[in-house]
């Protein structure tokens, strides 16, 4: 189980250009954490280190730390792609629509 910190209030305090990059980095961190956990499930179990709540906690924290370190380097290009997309999308402030469902029409 992964518990993400409440980052949304912190993102709202950043300038929009930094907030989009930070949001993209957090997204890549979550994705990489899930990827590492999925990879770990493919490794066969052994009696050397039996399953325990302590081991699961350690592995969860370890996977999160590795994912954060990896996300700093943007190995998948996700941060650049998402941040670029967020920067290029116009922000609509009117109440007449402008959301993603309105743009699809």
RAHUUR-V339427 format. One record per helix or strand of 3 or more residues. SS is the DSSP state (A for helix, B for strand). FROM is the first residue (numbers start at 1). TO is the last residue. If there is no record, write none. Layout:
[[SS/FROM/TO] [SS/FROM/TO]]
This chain:
[[A/8/13] [A/16/41] [A/53/73] [A/78/88] [A/100/103]]
